[in-house]
Amino acid sequence: MTSGTPGIDSTVPPSGTGCVECLAADGWWFHLRRCAECGHIGCCDSSPAQHASAHAANTGHQIVRSFEPGEDWFWHYGESQYYDGPDLAPPISRPETQPVPGGNVPPDWQDKLHR
């Protein structure tokens, strides 16, 4: 890891601008999270599929950073707490012009959020 923090590689760019699995399945997401170790972009736990936390469970990559414009916080899934982390390779968020929610959003999307 190049950041000096276990579980964070600050040189790896994000995998894209949307949730990898949602895009592959023609799905949708509410907010995005970026794996701080490998750059995987997944959807947040409020999203129906919760791909970011599934990625953490499947890979052991426990630290994510918000991939939303204006947010710079990290979350450690294993410790269930916010975490301090370094600057990551750009881009640091999805494009500001990308709508929220994103992907193939159904008309009743608000009823499908996890709360």
Phi and psi in radians as a Rosetta constraint file:
Dihedral C 1 N 2 CA 2 C 2 CIRCULARHARMONIC -1.628 0.35
Dihedral N 2 CA 2 C 2 N 3 CIRCULARHARMONIC -0.178 0.35
Dihedral C 2 N 3 CA 3 C 3 CIRCULARHARMONIC -1.490 0.35
Dihedral N 3 CA 3 C 3 N 4 CIRCULARHARMONIC -0.268 0.35
Dihedral C 3 N 4 CA 4 C 4 CIRCULARHARMONIC 1.503 0.35
Dihedral N 4 CA 4 C 4 N 5 CIRCULARHARMONIC -0.088 0.35
Dihedral C 4 N 5 CA 5 C 5 CIRCULARHARMONIC -1.870 0.35
Dihedral N 5 CA 5 C 5 N 6 CIRCULARHARMONIC 2.137 0.35
Dihedral C 5 N 6 CA 6 C 6 CIRCULARHARMONIC -0.994 0.35
Dihedral N 6 CA 6 C 6 N 7 CIRCULARHARMONIC 2.341 0.35
Dihedral C 6 N 7 CA 7 C 7 CIRCULARHARMONIC 1.559 0.35
Dihedral N 7 CA 7 C 7 N 8 CIRCULARHARMONIC 0.034 0.35
Dihedral C 7 N 8 CA 8 C 8 CIRCULARHARMONIC -2.265 0.35
Dihedral N 8 CA 8 C 8 N 9 CIRCULARHARMONIC 2.219 0.35
Dihedral C 8 N 9 CA 9 C 9 CIRCULARHARMONIC -2.086 0.35
Dihedral N 9 CA 9 C 9 N 10 CIRCULARHARMONIC 1.791 0.35
Dihedral C 9 N 10 CA 10 C 10 CIRCULARHARMONIC -1.292 0.35
Dihedral N 10 CA 10 C 10 N 11 CIRCULARHARMONIC -0.076 0.35
Dihedral C 10 N 11 CA 11 C 11 CIRCULARHARMONIC -1.662 0.35
Dihedral N 11 CA 11 C 11 N 12 CIRCULARHARMONIC -0.215 0.35
Dihedral C 11 N 12 CA 12 C 12 CIRCULARHARMONIC -1.455 0.35
Dihedral N 12 CA 12 C 12 N 13 CIRCULARHARMONIC 2.175 0.35
Dihedral C 12 N 13 CA 13 C 13 CIRCULARHARMONIC -1.316 0.35
Dihedral N 13 CA 13 C 13 N 14 CIRCULARHARMONIC 2.838 0.35
Dihedral C 13 N 14 CA 14 C 14 CIRCULARHARMONIC -1.161 0.35
Dihedral N 14 CA 14 C 14 N 15 CIRCULARHARMONIC 2.708 0.35
Dihedral C 14 N 15 CA 15 C 15 CIRCULARHARMONIC -1.270 0.35
Dihedral N 15 CA 15 C 15 N 16 CIRCULARHARMONIC -0.229 0.35
Dihedral C 15 N 16 CA 16 C 16 CIRCULARHARMONIC 2.906 0.35
Dihedral N 16 CA 16 C 16 N 17 CIRCULARHARMONIC -2.760 0.35
Dihedral C 16 N 17 CA 17 C 17 CIRCULARHARMONIC -1.950 0.35
Dihedral N 17 CA 17 C 17 N 18 CIRCULARHARMONIC 0.008 0.35
Dihedral C 17 N 18 CA 18 C 18 CIRCULARHARMONIC -2.452 0.35
Dihedral N 18 CA 18 C 18 N 19 CIRCULARHARMONIC 2.994 0.35
Dihedral C 18 N 19 CA 19 C 19 CIRCULARHARMONIC -1.093 0.35
Dihedral N 19 CA 19 C 19 N 20 CIRCULARHARMONIC 2.131 0.35
Dihedral C 19 N 20 CA 20 C 20 CIRCULARHARMONIC -0.979 0.35
Dihedral N 20 CA 20 C 20 N 21 CIRCULARHARMONIC -0.890 0.35
Dihedral C 20 N 21 CA 21 C 21 CIRCULARHARMONIC -1.234 0.35
Dihedral N 21 CA 21 C 21 N 22 CIRCULARHARMONIC -0.691 0.35
Dihedral C 21 N 22 CA 22 C 22 CIRCULARHARMONIC -1.102 0.35
Dihedral N 22 CA 22 C 22 N 23 CIRCULARHARMONIC -0.738 0.35
Dihedral C 22 N 23 CA 23 C 23 CIRCULARHARMONIC -1.102 0.35
Dihedral N 23 CA 23 C 23 N 24 CIRCULARHARMONIC -0.712 0.35
Dihedral C 23 N 24 CA 24 C 24 CIRCULARHARMONIC -1.162 0.35
Dihedral N 24 CA 24 C 24 N 25 CIRCULARHARMONIC -0.504 0.35
Dihedral C 24 N 25 CA 25 C 25 CIRCULARHARMONIC -1.789 0.35
Dihedral N 25 CA 25 C 25 N 26 CIRCULARHARMONIC 0.152 0.35
Dihedral C 25 N 26 CA 26 C 26 CIRCULARHARMONIC 1.031 0.35
Dihedral N 26 CA 26 C 26 N 27 CIRCULARHARMONIC 0.615 0.35
Dihedral C 26 N 27 CA 27 C 27 CIRCULARHARMONIC -1.657 0.35
Dihedral N 27 CA 27 C 27 N 28 CIRCULARHARMONIC -2.809 0.35
Dihedral C 27 N 28 CA 28 C 28 CIRCULARHARMONIC -2.582 0.35
Dihedral N 28 CA 28 C 28 N 29 CIRCULARHARMONIC 2.888 0.35
Dihedral C 28 N 29 CA 29 C 29 CIRCULARHARMONIC -2.459 0.35
Dihedral N 29 CA 29 C 29 N 30 CIRCULARHARMONIC 2.822 0.35
Dihedral C 29 N 30 CA 30 C 30 CIRCULARHARMONIC -1.646 0.35
Dihedral N 30 CA 30 C 30 N 31 CIRCULARHARMONIC -1.166 0.35
Dihedral C 30 N 31 CA 31 C 31 CIRCULARHARMONIC -2.187 0.35
Dihedral N 31 CA 31 C 31 N 32 CIRCULARHARMONIC 2.835 0.35
Dihedral C 31 N 32 CA 32 C 32 CIRCULARHARMONIC -1.978 0.35
Dihedral N 32 CA 32 C 32 N 33 CIRCULARHARMONIC 2.582 0.35
Dihedral C 32 N 33 CA 33 C 33 CIRCULARHARMONIC -2.242 0.35
Dihedral N 33 CA 33 C 33 N 34 CIRCULARHARMONIC 2.522 0.35
Dihedral C 33 N 34 CA 34 C 34 CIRCULARHARMONIC -1.977 0.35
Dihedral N 34 CA 34 C 34 N 35 CIRCULARHARMONIC 2.185 0.35
Dihedral C 34 N 35 CA 35 C 35 CIRCULARHARMONIC -1.137 0.35
Dihedral N 35 CA 35 C 35 N 36 CIRCULARHARMONIC 2.199 0.35
Dihedral C 35 N 36 CA 36 C 36 CIRCULARHARMONIC -1.342 0.35
Dihedral N 36 CA 36 C 36 N 37 CIRCULARHARMONIC -0.179 0.35
Dihedral C 36 N 37 CA 37 C 37 CIRCULARHARMONIC -1.672 0.35
Dihedral N 37 CA 37 C 37 N 38 CIRCULARHARMONIC -0.766 0.35
Dihedral C 37 N 38 CA 38 C 38 CIRCULARHARMONIC -2.114 0.35
Dihedral N 38 CA 38 C 38 N 39 CIRCULARHARMONIC -0.103 0.35
Dihedral C 38 N 39 CA 39 C 39 CIRCULARHARMONIC 1.528 0.35
Dihedral N 39 CA 39 C 39 N 40 CIRCULARHARMONIC -0.006 0.35
Dihedral C 39 N 40 CA 40 C 40 CIRCULARHARMONIC -0.975 0.35
Dihedral N 40 CA 40 C 40 N 41 CIRCULARHARMONIC 2.270 0.35
Dihedral C 40 N 41 CA 41 C 41 CIRCULARHARMONIC -1.731 0.35
Dihedral N 41 CA 41 C 41 N 42 CIRCULARHARMONIC 2.133 0.35
Dihedral C 41 N 42 CA 42 C 42 CIRCULARHARMONIC -2.300 0.35
Dihedral N 42 CA 42 C 42 N 43 CIRCULARHARMONIC 2.875 0.35
Dihedral C 42 N 43 CA 43 C 43 CIRCULARHARMONIC -1.464 0.35
Dihedral N 43 CA 43 C 43 N 44 CIRCULARHARMONIC 2.666 0.35
Dihedral C 43 N 44 CA 44 C 44 CIRCULARHARMONIC -1.254 0.35
Dihedral N 44 CA 44 C 44 N 45 CIRCULARHARMONIC 3.005 0.35
Dihedral C 44 N 45 CA 45 C 45 CIRCULARHARMONIC -1.252 0.35
Dihedral N 45 CA 45 C 45 N 46 CIRCULARHARMONIC -0.218 0.35
Dihedral C 45 N 46 CA 46 C 46 CIRCULARHARMONIC -1.397 0.35
Dihedral N 46 CA 46 C 46 N 47 CIRCULARHARMONIC -0.359 0.35
Dihedral C 46 N 47 CA 47 C 47 CIRCULARHARMONIC -1.255 0.35
Dihedral N 47 CA 47 C 47 N 48 CIRCULARHARMONIC 2.661 0.35
Dihedral C 47 N 48 CA 48 C 48 CIRCULARHARMONIC -0.988 0.35
Dihedral N 48 CA 48 C 48 N 49 CIRCULARHARMONIC -0.702 0.35
Dihedral C 48 N 49 CA 49 C 49 CIRCULARHARMONIC -1.624 0.35
Dihedral N 49 CA 49 C 49 N 50 CIRCULARHARMONIC -0.324 0.35
Dihedral C 49 N 50 CA 50 C 50 CIRCULARHARMONIC 0.888 0.35
Dihedral N 50 CA 50 C 50 N 51 CIRCULARHARMONIC 0.863 0.35
Dihedral C 50 N 51 CA 51 C 51 CIRCULARHARMONIC -1.211 0.35
Dihedral N 51 CA 51 C 51 N 52 CIRCULARHARMONIC -0.512 0.35
Dihedral C 51 N 52 CA 52 C 52 CIRCULARHARMONIC -1.134 0.35
Dihedral N 52 CA 52 C 52 N 53 CIRCULARHARMONIC -0.820 0.35
Dihedral C 52 N 53 CA 53 C 53 CIRCULARHARMONIC -1.236 0.35
Dihedral N 53 CA 53 C 53 N 54 CIRCULARHARMONIC -0.545 0.35
Dihedral C 53 N 54 CA 54 C 54 CIRCULARHARMONIC -1.132 0.35
Dihedral N 54 CA 54 C 54 N 55 CIRCULARHARMONIC -0.692 0.35
Dihedral C 54 N 55 CA 55 C 55 CIRCULARHARMONIC -1.065 0.35
Dihedral N 55 CA 55 C 55 N 56 CIRCULARHARMONIC -0.773 0.35
Dihedral C 55 N 56 CA 56 C 56 CIRCULARHARMONIC -1.062 0.35
Dihedral N 56 CA 56 C 56 N 57 CIRCULARHARMONIC -0.762 0.35
Dihedral C 56 N 57 CA 57 C 57 CIRCULARHARMONIC -1.156 0.35
Dihedral N 57 CA 57 C 57 N 58 CIRCULARHARMONIC -0.686 0.35
Dihedral C 57 N 58 CA 58 C 58 CIRCULARHARMONIC -1.363 0.35
Dihedral N 58 CA 58 C 58 N 59 CIRCULARHARMONIC -0.496 0.35
Dihedral C 58 N 59 CA 59 C 59 CIRCULARHARMONIC -1.886 0.35
Dihedral N 59 CA 59 C 59 N 60 CIRCULARHARMONIC -0.352 0.35
Dihedral C 59 N 60 CA 60 C 60 CIRCULARHARMONIC 1.459 0.35
Dihedral N 60 CA 60 C 60 N 61 CIRCULARHARMONIC 0.059 0.35
Dihedral C 60 N 61 CA 61 C 61 CIRCULARHARMONIC -1.387 0.35
Dihedral N 61 CA 61 C 61 N 62 CIRCULARHARMONIC 1.794 0.35
Dihedral C 61 N 62 CA 62 C 62 CIRCULARHARMONIC -1.587 0.35
Dihedral N 62 CA 62 C 62 N 63 CIRCULARHARMONIC -0.225 0.35
Dihedral C 62 N 63 CA 63 C 63 CIRCULARHARMONIC -1.965 0.35
Dihedral N 63 CA 63 C 63 N 64 CIRCULARHARMONIC 2.250 0.35
Dihedral C 63 N 64 CA 64 C 64 CIRCULARHARMONIC -2.137 0.35
Dihedral N 64 CA 64 C 64 N 65 CIRCULARHARMONIC 2.782 0.35
Dihedral C 64 N 65 CA 65 C 65 CIRCULARHARMONIC -2.129 0.35
Dihedral N 65 CA 65 C 65 N 66 CIRCULARHARMONIC 2.513 0.35
Dihedral C 65 N 66 CA 66 C 66 CIRCULARHARMONIC -1.003 0.35
Dihedral N 66 CA 66 C 66 N 67 CIRCULARHARMONIC 2.466 0.35
Dihedral C 66 N 67 CA 67 C 67 CIRCULARHARMONIC -1.984 0.35
Dihedral N 67 CA 67 C 67 N 68 CIRCULARHARMONIC 0.512 0.35
Dihedral C 67 N 68 CA 68 C 68 CIRCULARHARMONIC -1.772 0.35
Dihedral N 68 CA 68 C 68 N 69 CIRCULARHARMONIC 2.481 0.35
Dihedral C 68 N 69 CA 69 C 69 CIRCULARHARMONIC -0.983 0.35
Dihedral N 69 CA 69 C 69 N 70 CIRCULARHARMONIC 2.368 0.35
Dihedral C 69 N 70 CA 70 C 70 CIRCULARHARMONIC 1.435 0.35
Dihedral N 70 CA 70 C 70 N 71 CIRCULARHARMONIC -0.010 0.35
Dihedral C 70 N 71 CA 71 C 71 CIRCULARHARMONIC -1.966 0.35
Dihedral N 71 CA 71 C 71 N 72 CIRCULARHARMONIC 2.339 0.35
Dihedral C 71 N 72 CA 72 C 72 CIRCULARHARMONIC -2.272 0.35
Dihedral N 72 CA 72 C 72 N 73 CIRCULARHARMONIC 0.372 0.35
Dihedral C 72 N 73 CA 73 C 73 CIRCULARHARMONIC -1.500 0.35
Dihedral N 73 CA 73 C 73 N 74 CIRCULARHARMONIC 2.675 0.35
Dihedral C 73 N 74 CA 74 C 74 CIRCULARHARMONIC -1.952 0.35
Dihedral N 74 CA 74 C 74 N 75 CIRCULARHARMONIC 2.675 0.35
Dihedral C 74 N 75 CA 75 C 75 CIRCULARHARMONIC -2.287 0.35
Dihedral N 75 CA 75 C 75 N 76 CIRCULARHARMONIC 2.350 0.35
Dihedral C 75 N 76 CA 76 C 76 CIRCULARHARMONIC -1.828 0.35
Dihedral N 76 CA 76 C 76 N 77 CIRCULARHARMONIC 1.904 0.35
Dihedral C 76 N 77 CA 77 C 77 CIRCULARHARMONIC -1.080 0.35
Dihedral N 77 CA 77 C 77 N 78 CIRCULARHARMONIC -0.739 0.35
Dihedral C 77 N 78 CA 78 C 78 CIRCULARHARMONIC -1.121 0.35
Dihedral N 78 CA 78 C 78 N 79 CIRCULARHARMONIC -0.603 0.35
Dihedral C 78 N 79 CA 79 C 79 CIRCULARHARMONIC -1.718 0.35
Dihedral N 79 CA 79 C 79 N 80 CIRCULARHARMONIC -0.110 0.35
Dihedral C 79 N 80 CA 80 C 80 CIRCULARHARMONIC 0.867 0.35
Dihedral N 80 CA 80 C 80 N 81 CIRCULARHARMONIC 0.880 0.35
Dihedral C 80 N 81 CA 81 C 81 CIRCULARHARMONIC -2.690 0.35
Dihedral N 81 CA 81 C 81 N 82 CIRCULARHARMONIC 2.810 0.35
Dihedral C 81 N 82 CA 82 C 82 CIRCULARHARMONIC -1.174 0.35
Dihedral N 82 CA 82 C 82 N 83 CIRCULARHARMONIC 2.727 0.35
Dihedral C 82 N 83 CA 83 C 83 CIRCULARHARMONIC -2.454 0.35
Dihedral N 83 CA 83 C 83 N 84 CIRCULARHARMONIC 2.560 0.35
Dihedral C 83 N 84 CA 84 C 84 CIRCULARHARMONIC -1.558 0.35
Dihedral N 84 CA 84 C 84 N 85 CIRCULARHARMONIC 2.417 0.35
Dihedral C 84 N 85 CA 85 C 85 CIRCULARHARMONIC -2.554 0.35
Dihedral N 85 CA 85 C 85 N 86 CIRCULARHARMONIC 2.935 0.35
Dihedral C 85 N 86 CA 86 C 86 CIRCULARHARMONIC -1.446 0.35
Dihedral N 86 CA 86 C 86 N 87 CIRCULARHARMONIC 3.057 0.35
Dihedral C 86 N 87 CA 87 C 87 CIRCULARHARMONIC -1.126 0.35
Dihedral N 87 CA 87 C 87 N 88 CIRCULARHARMONIC 2.456 0.35
Dihedral C 87 N 88 CA 88 C 88 CIRCULARHARMONIC -1.853 0.35
Dihedral N 88 CA 88 C 88 N 89 CIRCULARHARMONIC 2.873 0.35
Dihedral C 88 N 89 CA 89 C 89 CIRCULARHARMONIC -1.050 0.35
Dihedral N 89 CA 89 C 89 N 90 CIRCULARHARMONIC 2.493 0.35
Dihedral C 89 N 90 CA 90 C 90 CIRCULARHARMONIC -1.234 0.35
Dihedral N 90 CA 90 C 90 N 91 CIRCULARHARMONIC 2.807 0.35
Dihedral C 90 N 91 CA 91 C 91 CIRCULARHARMONIC -1.306 0.35
Dihedral N 91 CA 91 C 91 N 92 CIRCULARHARMONIC 2.677 0.35
Dihedral C 91 N 92 CA 92 C 92 CIRCULARHARMONIC -1.603 0.35
Dihedral N 92 CA 92 C 92 N 93 CIRCULARHARMONIC -0.096 0.35
Dihedral C 92 N 93 CA 93 C 93 CIRCULARHARMONIC -2.736 0.35
Dihedral N 93 CA 93 C 93 N 94 CIRCULARHARMONIC 2.934 0.35
Dihedral C 93 N 94 CA 94 C 94 CIRCULARHARMONIC -1.084 0.35
Dihedral N 94 CA 94 C 94 N 95 CIRCULARHARMONIC 2.801 0.35
Dihedral C 94 N 95 CA 95 C 95 CIRCULARHARMONIC -1.065 0.35
Dihedral N 95 CA 95 C 95 N 96 CIRCULARHARMONIC 2.424 0.35
Dihedral C 95 N 96 CA 96 C 96 CIRCULARHARMONIC -1.071 0.35
Dihedral N 96 CA 96 C 96 N 97 CIRCULARHARMONIC -0.411 0.35
Dihedral C 96 N 97 CA 97 C 97 CIRCULARHARMONIC -1.433 0.35
Dihedral N 97 CA 97 C 97 N 98 CIRCULARHARMONIC -0.166 0.35
Dihedral C 97 N 98 CA 98 C 98 CIRCULARHARMONIC -1.313 0.35
Dihedral N 98 CA 98 C 98 N 99 CIRCULARHARMONIC 2.259 0.35
Dihedral C 98 N 99 CA 99 C 99 CIRCULARHARMONIC -1.216 0.35
Dihedral N 99 CA 99 C 99 N 100 CIRCULARHARMONIC 2.721 0.35
Dihedral C 99 N 100 CA 100 C 100 CIRCULARHARMONIC -2.152 0.35
Dihedral N 100 CA 100 C 100 N 101 CIRCULARHARMONIC 2.167 0.35
Dihedral C 100 N 101 CA 101 C 101 CIRCULARHARMONIC -1.217 0.35
Dihedral N 101 CA 101 C 101 N 102 CIRCULARHARMONIC 2.982 0.35
Dihedral C 101 N 102 CA 102 C 102 CIRCULARHARMONIC -2.128 0.35
Dihedral N 102 CA 102 C 102 N 103 CIRCULARHARMONIC 2.953 0.35
Dihedral C 102 N 103 CA 103 C 103 CIRCULARHARMONIC 1.566 0.35
Dihedral N 103 CA 103 C 103 N 104 CIRCULARHARMONIC -2.652 0.35
Dihedral C 103 N 104 CA 104 C 104 CIRCULARHARMONIC -1.564 0.35
Dihedral N 104 CA 104 C 104 N 105 CIRCULARHARMONIC 1.377 0.35
Dihedral C 104 N 105 CA 105 C 105 CIRCULARHARMONIC -1.384 0.35
Dihedral N 105 CA 105 C 105 N 106 CIRCULARHARMONIC 2.193 0.35
Dihedral C 105 N 106 CA 106 C 106 CIRCULARHARMONIC -1.350 0.35
Dihedral N 106 CA 106 C 106 N 107 CIRCULARHARMONIC 2.758 0.35
Dihedral C 106 N 107 CA 107 C 107 CIRCULARHARMONIC -1.074 0.35
Dihedral N 107 CA 107 C 107 N 108 CIRCULARHARMONIC -0.523 0.35
Dihedral C 107 N 108 CA 108 C 108 CIRCULARHARMONIC -1.752 0.35
Dihedral N 108 CA 108 C 108 N 109 CIRCULARHARMONIC 0.580 0.35
Dihedral C 108 N 109 CA 109 C 109 CIRCULARHARMONIC -0.962 0.35
Dihedral N 109 CA 109 C 109 N 110 CIRCULARHARMONIC -0.638 0.35
Dihedral C 109 N 110 CA 110 C 110 CIRCULARHARMONIC -1.088 0.35
Dihedral N 110 CA 110 C 110 N 111 CIRCULARHARMONIC -0.548 0.35
Dihedral C 110 N 111 CA 111 C 111 CIRCULARHARMONIC -1.296 0.35
Dihedral N 111 CA 111 C 111 N 112 CIRCULARHARMONIC -0.250 0.35
Dihedral C 111 N 112 CA 112 C 112 CIRCULARHARMONIC -1.741 0.35
Dihedral N 112 CA 112 C 112 N 113 CIRCULARHARMONIC -0.029 0.35
Dihedral C 112 N 113 CA 113 C 113 CIRCULARHARMONIC -1.266 0.35
Dihedral N 113 CA 113 C 113 N 114 CIRCULARHARMONIC 2.537 0.35
Dihedral C 113 N 114 CA 114 C 114 CIRCULARHARMONIC -1.463 0.35
Dihedral N 114 CA 114 C 114 N 115 CIRCULARHARMONIC 2.398 0.35
